[in-house]
């Protein structure tokens, strides 16, 4: 074995390998997962014995090929069958970091030193560490084409002769702790960045792509699943081993090569021969039920994109959650997931989230694996396109209400978090300096939601069919074998938006720098009134931004590709204002999203009302001579409210913009503001008018987003009335309303439950629950019946909403405590075909939300629970020292 040596400088090694190109690679592994014996001189509890890997490489002029190989023991290297000299140096050797640490005197300086060491390690990973000396004999490309299929598209017959060598590397894995992972009878790899090199030598670079031949030899009771098409299986002569041979004829980067080995049960799809699923035998029944829908998603994507699946076949593998590095690990034609997403026919709660997760994993095969970003700055685009494709699945198979509600909630989360360069989608500094970490964790999720929101804004501007044509063009272009790479850049997508989407260049020149190259979302604060004389709505708008001016300027200055150097907070286009009148609904695209931050607009109403005479009531004095202002609300001129044809207004009803919109108050009486400003009923009057408008919106608007917005604003009002409580209760009890919004109404009702409202919200929640789930004759819960799924979700959420109610001493009211504990005590699932595990879990969580007063002790709670769950679980749920 060659001895490790000190590495060259980064610049020298990159120059050595600047022209090397891998045209084809063959990987042959012999995997023994049972024996624990000595191989060479190293004792291993688990080991991989690699027979060889062969790479067809175009050798650069200097005759030196550099590969990436970490945690690998290189035994021998041959070039065209002849032994070759090679040198190996490890990436993970001691760094000259003494000088970095000698100046550490505080936590901050220690963090700086650790960051410096980490960044140095990342820089070293970029450099190939297996250098192979190749001879310079010429083997023409035309000769090689006779031996290998030229479907890779990485060269053309017109190319001049190149120095093509067949390099074979014999090696074994030193450490199976990164990139490849062993468990009890399970082996799997992950697609973390720069980790393919940890289990086979390769050019671990996203720009290096080739086709693969893959051979895995395992014990005959194991199944090896990998990328591409399973060509054949070979049983050894002694019958103890089996070799699985796969062929991947679509060029991909090394990071998309995946492997999973276990005693899997294989479940072929009942509707499509291209789909198959694998899991351990204990999970087979759950697997069958979980993936029953999947062929619909697969067919939908092919239909939407008008192209067949690019990899020919697709397999999903499910392994233990404790073994997975992430919830989803994608490879070419293969996705490895956790068994946690599997469910049987008795489970209700997992259905929606699991289907969305599996549909998104399939969408990533199109955008992310098959088509990849040209530069790190373009990762947002592929992530957004995959989200967009899975969103089309949600609309078609889970309903438009589900899709709109999820998008609304995601947009709200983005507006709250988008305040710095970490959420700028195409920010050069974050992509380069953070080495991809900006795409993980909370900020990764926010960036993902923002990506799809930006694409959906473009879809709204150009129309759904035009946007669909763009996606079809992108996929069709990727199948062109004359193109060297299947990449997509922001610049190319912008070109398609102009040519196919028919969006004007001035608009795109503003749109992409604002939404892709910058940070922050518009914040619109609005107020409106109705002018009866003009029959117009007067709308005042103040525009701000969720990000500060300094953050925007920093991103603009640091993003060299951005055309928005001034860091303007505006954005191109006109926002639509939807006016609901007595005669109908009217959209007015009149609010400019750029320019002056203050706007005063007039919107013509279409409805007209006959004029009515109004007599001003006489002023009544009290015996003490003071004015009777207690009834001033009824004596003021209420015509702007009573006689107005205006019911309510909505800004951006179709979510064409990613913006935070606040109607501070529907100022129906701006013309009277000067006369009532000092009147002590002004605040009360405005609150009453605002309630009326919001209740109108809640009761009459059928859009789930409008309903959710109305509930949120009603809940946030400082003064609550019984009319609000009744409106929320009526909304909750309406079975025709989308169940997610009904849940929001339940929590809003809980928020209104105070001593000032005589606990009306709490009483309504308990009354509604009992009307659905209690036996009126005995006053106890009936046995569970979960056949109505929407009603199930609503009722499941109500105990949690009740548990959030607090009295003046911040303790839970006794009625709330007794009600929730009663539900757990008398829970009965006999005769119910569906499982109540999530139902009971929600009840336990509700108990954990309760704040127990001194009248309750831990003994009382445990006895009430009737030992449905153990005491330790309850104590953990309570987390309240006052009851222990």
N, C-alpha and C positions, 0 to 999 in steps of 0.2 A: 504494500500500500504506500502511496506517495505521502511524504511528510508535509504537514502544513507549513506554509511560509508566510512571511510578512507581505501583506497586500501592497499593490501599487497604489498610486494616487488615483482618485476618481477620474480625473481627466485622462490619464494615460489608458486606463482600462476601457473607458468608453470609446476611446479612439480605436483600441484593439478590436472591439466588437461592433464597430459602427456599421459594417456592411453585412454581417452574418444574418442569414435568413433561414429559418426552419421551414422546409416545404412539406415534410411529412414526418410523423413520429409513430413508432410502435412501442407499446408498453406491455411487458410480460412479467407478471407477478405470480409467485407461488406463496400462498398465504397459509400458515399453519397456526390455528387458533387454539389448539389443544395441548400440544407438547410444550414442555418447559425444560428445554435442554440447552446446552452450550453450543453456540455457533461462533466459530473462530475462537476468540479468547474472552468473549463477553457473555456473561450469563444474563439471560433475558427472561422475564416472566411472560412476555408476549413478544413475538418477533415477526418480521416479514423477510423472507428470502426472495430477493429479486433476481430472476434469471438474467434479464437484460432489458435495456431500452435502446431502441435504434432510432436515430434521427437522420433524416436526409437534409443536409445543410449546404447552403451556398456559402462557401468559405470566402472570407475577405482576402484582399490582396496580400496582407501580411502573413497569411497562413495560420492565424491563431483564432480559435473559436472559444468564446466565453459563454458558459452556461451558469445557471443558478442551481445550487445544490446545498441546502442547509440540513443539518442533522443526518446527513447521509455518509456512509462509509464507502468510498469508491475503491473497488477491488481492481478493476482493469478497464482500460479503454483501448478500443481498436478503431482504426480508420481504414475503410475498404478492406477489412479482414486482417490488416497488419497492426501489430501492437504499436501504440503511439505514446509519446511522452505527454504527461499531464501534470498539472500542479493544482493543489487545493489549498485554500486558506479559509478558515471559518469566519463567518460574520460575527459570531458571538464570542469574541475573545476580549480580554481585558483591554479597556481603552485607557489612553493616557489622560486620566481624569483627576490625577492628584491636584493639579493646579486649580481645577474647577472647585474642588471641595475645601481647599485650604483656606479660602476666604469666607467660608460659611460661618455666619454669626447669628442668624435669625431664621425663622421659618420661611420668610420671603426669599432670602438668599439661598436657602436650601432648595426651595422650589425652583429657583432659577437655575441652580446647578444641575438638579435632576432633569429639568427640561432640556438643558444643553446636552447632557449625556444621551437622553432619549432621541433628540433630533439628530445627533451624530450617528446613532445606531440606525435610524431610518435612512440617512444618507448612504450609509455603508451598504444597506440592503439593495440599493439600486444597482450596485456594481456586481457583475458576474464574478463568482468565486471559484469556478472550475474552468481552468484554462487548458485547452487541448491544442497540441501542436499538430497541424495537418500539413501533409505534403502539398505541392502546388500542381500536381498533374491535373490535366483538364478532362472533364467528362461532360460532354455537351448536354444541354437541356433537351434537345430533341431525342437523344438517346434515353434520357431518364423518362421522357414522356411515354416511351413504349413500355416502361415497367410500372408506372403509377398513373392512376386516373388523374387527369388535369382539371378535375372539377373544382379544385381549390381556388382557381382564379387568381393565384398569386403571381402568375407569369403568363406570357403569351408566346406563341411560336416565333414571333418576330424578334424576341430578345436575343442578344448575342450569346455566344457560348460562355458558360459560367463554370467556376470551379466547384462542382457539386461532389460532396463526399458523403459516404454512409458511415456515420459515427455510432459505435456501439459502446454503451457504458454498463459494466457489471457493478452492482452496488447492493447494499442492504441498508435498512433504516436503523440508525443509531438510537434515536429517541422517537417513540410514537406518542408524543405529547402535544404536538401542534401540527395543524394541517390534516393529520390523520389520528383517529382516536379509537382505542379499544375499550370494550366493556365486556360484560358477561355474555359471551357468544355473539357479540356484535362488533363489527368494525364499520366505521364510516369516515368520510372526509368532509371538509367544509370548504366553502368558497371565499373565506376571508382573504383580503388583499395580500399578495405576496406569500401565500402559504402553499401553493401547489409545489413549489420547490422543496418542501419539507417531506415529500413522499415520492417524488421522481425528478431526476435532472431535466431541466427544460429552460427555455428562454421565457422567464416569468414576466412577460411584458404584454400589456394590452394590445400593442401594435403588432405583435408577433402571433400569427394565426396559421394553423395548418390542420390537415385532416389527421385522424388517428385510427390506428388499429390497436385494439385493447384485448389482452388475454389474461384471464385470472384463473389460477388453479387453486381449488379449495377442496375440503373434505366433501364427500358425496352427499352428506346430509345438510350442507350449506348451499345457499344461493348467492351468487355474486351478480349484482346489478350495477350497470354502468351506462355510459353515454352511447347514443346511436342505436343501431339496429342489432339485435341478437342474431348473429349469422348462423351459429351452430354450437352444439355442446359435444364434448368428447369425454367419454368415460375411460379412465385408466385401465390397463390390463388387469390389475389386481382388483378393480372395482372399488377402491378406497377413495379415489379422487376424481374430480370432475373439472374440466376446463371450459370456461365460458368465453366465447370469442365474439367481440362486438366490433362493428365498423361504423365510424363516424365520418361521413363523406362531406360534411359541412365544416369549413375551416373555422376554428374557434381558438381563443386564447387559452393558455394552459390553466388559468384559474377556473375555467368552466368544465374541467374534467373532474368527474365525481365517481365515488365508489362506495357501495354499501354491501356488507357481507353479513349474513345471519341465516338462521334456519327459517327463512321467510316462507309464508304462504302467498302464492300468487293468485290474484283475483283479476281475470280479464274483464274488461268492460262488456256489458251485455249488448251494447248498441254500436260500439265502434271498435274495430280490430286494432286501431292505432293506440288505444288507451289501455293501460294496465296499472294495477295497484298492488303493493306488497306491504305486509305487516307480519308480526309474529303471530303464531297460531291462536293465542289467547284473545287477540283483537279482531279476528276475522269477521265475526258477526257484526261488530260495530263498523268495521270497514265497509261491509256490503251496504249497510244502511246509509253511511255518511256520503259515499260517492255515487249514490244512485242518481243524483241530479247532474253529475259532472259532464256527461256527454252533451248536455244542453249548452253549457258554457263553451265547450270546445267547438261545437257547431256554430254557435252564435259568433264567436270571434272569427272563424273562417268566413262566415257569411258577411260580417261587417267589413272585413278587410278584403274580401273577394280573392283570397289567396289561401292555398292549402297550408297546413302547419309546416313550418320550414324544416323541422328535423325528422319528419317521416313518422315518428312515433313518440309517445310521451308516457313517462312512468312517474308515479308518486309513491314514495317509500315513507313508511311511518315507523319511527323508533322511539325508545323510551325518552321521556322529557329530560331526565337527568343526564343523558348523553349528548343532547343537542347543544351546540354553541349558541345558536340563535333559533328563533321560532321557525324560520324558513331558510333553507340552504339550497340555492339554485345551481344547477349545472345544465349543460346542454342536453335537452330532452329528458332531464331528470330533476326532480325536486325531492329533497329530504325534509320531512316535517316531524313534529312531535305527535305522539299518540294522544296527547291531551285534546286535540281537536276532534278526535273520533267520538262518536256518540251512537247509542242504539235507538231503537224505535220508541223507547219510553221517555227519552229526554226531549225537552222542548227548548230550554234556554240557549243551547249551543247552536241551534240550526242556522240562524241568520249569520252570526259571526264566522262560523266555520265555512259556510258557503262563500262568503266574501273573501276569506283568507285563501281558500283554494282557487277561487277565480282569479285573484290577484297574482298568485304564484304562476298560474298559466299565462297571464298577461305579461309577466316579466320574461317569459320565454321569448316573446316577440320583441319587446322593447326592454333591453337590458342585457340579454344573452345573445340573441340572434343579431340584433342591431344594437350597437354599443356607442357610447359618446365619443366624439372625436377628441375632445380635451376634457380635463377635469371640470372645467367651467360649463360643460354641456351635460353633466350628469343630471341636472335638474330636469332637463327636457325628456330624457328617457324615463326617469322616474314618474314625471307628470303624465306621459303618454300611457304608461302601464296603469296608473291610477284612473286615467280617463277611460281606458278600455274596460277596466273592471267596473267603473261607474255605469257604463252602458249595460253591463250585465245586471247590475242592481235595478236599473230602470225597467228592464224588460222582464225580469223574473221575480223581483221582490217588490216592484211597484214604484211609481213615480213619487208617491208620498215618502217612502223610505229614502229614495235618492235625494230628494230636495231637503228633507229634514237633516240628513247626515251632512250634506254640503253646507247647509246653513250653520250647523254647530261647528263644523270644521273652520268655516270662514270666521266665525266669532272668535275661535281660539287663535287663529292667525292674527287677527286684528289686535288681540290682547298681547301677543308675544312679539310681533314684528316691530321691534324698536331699535335694532342694532345691525351691524354688518354680518352677524352670525346667521341672519335669515335672508341676506341678499343672495339671490339664487345663483348669479353668475359673478360672484365676487372673487377676483383673482387671488387676493390675499388669503381668504378663508380656504379656498380650494388647495392652495399651495402650502401655506404654512401649517394648516391643521391636518394635512395628509389624510383627508377623507373623514376625519372624526366629526366634521360638521354635519355629516349625514347620519349620525347615530344618536340615540337617546331622544330627549324631548325636542331639541332643536332639529333633529333629523325628521321627526314626525311633523313638526311645524313646517319645515321646508317642503316636505312631501305634499302636505295639504295646500301650501301656497302654490306649488308647481301646477297642480291640477286646476286650482282656481284661476291661475293666469291663462292656462289653455282653454278653460271654459269661457273666460272672457273673450278670447279670440273667436271661439265658436259662436258666441252670441253676435259678434260683430259681422262675421262672414256668412253665418247660417250653418246648420248642421250638415247639410249635404256637401257643401264646399269643404268643410273641415274633414268629413269622411273621405273625400277624394284626396286630400293631402295625405292622410294616413295610408290610403291604398297606394298612392304614388311612392311613398317612402318605402313600403314593404316590397313593392314591385321592383323598385330600383335596387334594393338590397339583393335580389335574386339574379341580378346581372353579373354573370361570371367574369366579365371583362374588367370589372371594378376590382382594384386590389384589396379594398377594405369595405366592410359593411358598417360604416360609421355615420353618425348624424351630428351636425353642429347646429348651434343656435342661428348662425348666419344662414345656413341652408334652409332651415325652417322658416326663417323670416322671408327668404326669397319665395318659398312656396306660398306663404300667406299673401304675398303680393301677386304672384302669377296665377295661382289656382283659387285662392280665397278672394281675389279682387279687392284686397284692402290697399288703400292708397299709400304710397311711400312716405309722405309727410306724417301720416298717422302712425305707421310702423316705426318711423324714426323717433317718434316721441314715446311710443308704447314700450318698446323693448328696453331702452335705457331706464325708463321709469319703473317698470314692474320686474324686470329681470336683473338689471345692473344696479339697482338701488334698494333701499330698505324703507319700511314704513308704509302704513295704509292711511288713506284719507279718513278724517274724522269730520262728519257733517253734523252741525247742530242747527236745528230748524225750528221755526215757529210760524204759524199761519193764522190768518183771519179771513172772514168773508165780508166783502163789501156788497151790501144789498143794492146800493145805488148803481154800482157798475156791474153787478152780477158777476163778480170776479173773486177769486181767491188770491190774497196777497201773501206771498211766501218769502220769508227772510231766511237766509242761509249763511252760516259762517263755517268756512272750511279750514281745518287744521290737519295735523298729521300725528300718527302714533309715535313716530321717531322724532328726536330732537334735530334741530338744524345742524348741530355739530356732528351727530352721527351720520346724517345724510351727506354732509360735506366730506367727512372722512372716507366714506365708501366711494363717493364720486372721485376723490383724488387718488384713492388707492386702486381703483379699477381702471386700468389703462385702456381697456377695450370700450369703456363706457363713453357714449356721446353726450351724456348728461353731466357735464362738468360743473354746472351751476348748482346742481342738487335741488331742483325745483320740487315742491311738494305736490304740485298739481299733476294731472294726468289727462291724456287726450280723450275727447269724446264728450257726449252729452248724456247726462243721467235722466232717466224717465221718471216723471211724477205721475202716479196713478190717482185719479180723483174719483171717489165713489159718490155719486149723486143719486137723488131720488129716481131719476130716469135711466140710470145705468152707470157703467164704468167707462172712464175715458183716460187714455194714456197721453202724456204731454212730454216729449223728449226735449226739455227746454233748459235744464240745469247744466251749465258748462262746468266741467271738472278741472279747468285750468283758468289762469287769469287771476282776477281780483279775489281775495279770500272772502270778501263780503259780497253777497248778492241779494238783490231785492227783485222778485219776479211777480208778474201778474198772470194768472191762469183764468181764462174765460170759462165760465160755467155754461153748460148746455141746458140745464133744467131752469125753469122759471116758476115762481109762485105768485099768486095774486096778492096784491097789497092788502093789508088788514089795518084797520084803525086801531090805535092803541091809546088808551086813556091812562095818563099818569095817575096813580093812586094818590089820594090826599095824604098829607103828612100828619101823623098822629102823635100827639104829645102825651107823655105820662103825667100823672098828677104832680110829680115833683118838677115838671117843666123840661125834663130831658127828652131828647128824641128817642123814639122806639126803633133802635137799629137792629134789634134781634130778628126782625122779620124782613130786613132790608133786601135779602136775596129775592124774595117773592115780589118786592115792589120795584125792583130795577127793571129796565127795559130788556126783556129777554128775547127780543125779535131776532138778533143775530144767531141765536141758537134755535128758537122755535120756527122761525120763518126761513131759515137757510135751507137750500136744497142739498147742502153738503153734509154727507154722512161721516166720512173719514178719508184720510189721505195716506198714501204709502209712497215712499221713495225707493227707487230701484226694486220694483216688485219681482223682476225676473232674475235678480242677482247678477246683473251684467257687470258689476264692479265689486272689487274686494274692498269694502269700506265699512266703517263703523258709523251708524246713522242714529242720531238721537233727536227725537221730537221733545224738546224741553217742555213745551206746553202748547196745546192747541188754543192760541190766544184768539178766541172767538170775538173778543170785545176790545180790540185795540182802539177802536174809535171812542170807547168809554174809559180807556185807561187813565186819562188825565183827570176824569171826574171821580173815579173810584180808587185812585192810587192810595189816598189816605184813609179810605174807608176800611174798617176792620173786617169787612166781609169779602174783601177782594181776593184774599188767598183761598177762602172757602169757595167762592164762586168759580175761580179758575179750576180748583180741584174737581168740583162737580161737573164742569164742562168737559174736563179731561176724562173723567170716568165715563161719561156718556159716550164720548167718541171711541174710547178703547173697548167699551162693552159692545158698541155697534160692530166694531171690527172683529171682536171675538165671536159674536153670535152670527154674523152675516157673511163674513169672508170665508170661503171654502178652502183657501190655500193654507197648508199646514205651517208655512213660514209666517204668514200674517197672524195666524192663531198663536204661534209660539211667541211672536213679538208682542202681541197684545197681552198675553199672560205675564211676560217678563216685566212690562211697563206697569201693569196693574199691581203686581207684587211689590214693585219698587216705590209705589206712591207713599208719601209720608202719612197721609190720612186715608183710612180705609172706612168704607161704609158697608151697610148690609146689602146694598145693591151689588157691590163688587163680590161679596161672599156668595150671594145667590147666583150671580152670573157664572162664577167659577164652579159652583155646585151643579148647575144645570149643564154646563159643558162637560163636567166629569161623568155625569150619568147618561150622556148621550152616546149610545153604542155605535152610532154611525160615524163618530169622530175618530180620526187616526189615533191609535192607542198610545203612541209615544207622547203626543200632545196632551192626551188625557192624564198621563202620568205627571206632566208638568203642572197641569191644573191641580192635581192632588197635592203636590208639594207647595204650590201657591196658596191653596186653602190652609195648609198647615201653617204657613207663614202668617196668615191673617188671624189665626187662633190666638187671641189675647183676651185679657180681662176686659178691655175696652169694648170688644165685640161679643162679650159674654160667651167666649169660647165657641162661637158659632161654627168656625171652620172645623174644629175637632169634632163637634157633634155631627156635622154633615158627613165627615169622613167615616165615622163609626156607623152612622145610619146607613150610608151607602154600602159599606162592607157587609153589614148584617143583612141587608136586603138581598144580597147575592149569595152569601155563604152560610147564613144561620138558619136554623130550624125555628120558625116562629112559635111553635108549640112548646118547646122545651128551653128556648133561649140559648142554645149552644151551637157551635159550628157543626155543619153537616159534614159527612165524609167528602173527601176531596173529589172533585170532578173537573178535569182540566181539558175538556173537549173544545171549549171555545178559547183558542190561543190568545187573541187580543185581550179578552176579559181576564185571562190568566195573568198576563203581564201587568195589567192595571192593578188587579187585586194583590199581586205579589209585592207591588211597590207601596201600597197604602200603609202597612205596618211601619215601614221605614219612615214614611212621611209623618205619621203620628208620633213616632219616637223622637222626631226633631222638635216637637212643640215644647216650649219652655214657659214657666210661670215667671212672676216678677223676681223670685229668688233664684232664677236660673235652674230650677229643678223641673223634672217632668211632672205634669199634673197626674194626680192619682188615677184618674180615669184612663189616661193614656197608658200608664204602667200596667194596670190591671187588665186592660184590653189586650195588649201585646202578649203578656204572659199567658192569658187565657187561650190565645190562638195556638201557642206552642204546646200548652198542656193538653188540649183536646184535638190536636192534629191527628187525623185518621185517614190513612191512605188505602184502606181496605176497599177492594172492588174498583179501584182506579187503575186504568191500563197504563197510566203515565207515572213516571218516577217523581217523588217529591223531594229529592235530594237538594235541588236548588231552592225549592220552596222553604224547606226547613232551614237551609243556609241563610236565606233572606230574613227569616224570623230571628235567627241567632244574631245576625248583624244588626237587626232592629233593637234587640235587647242591649247590644253593645252601645247603641246610640242613646239609650235612656240615661238620664241623670236621676239617680235614686235619692230620695230624701231620707231623713233619719227614721221615718216610720217603716222603712223596708230594711230587712236584714238579709244577709246572704242565705241563711237557712230558709227563709220564706221563699226566696227566689228559686232555690234548688228544689224544694218540695213542689212548688207550682209547676216547674218544668216537667214534673212527672218522670224524671230520668230519661227523657227522650234522647238526651245527649249527655256525655259525662261531665262531671263537675269541673274538670280542668278546662274543658272547652268553654264552659260558661264563664269561668273566672277570667279566662283570656279575653272573652268577648266583652265582659263588663269593663275591665281596666279601670275600676273605680274603687279607690281605697276606702271610700266612705261606707261601703257595704261589706267590707271584709273584717 
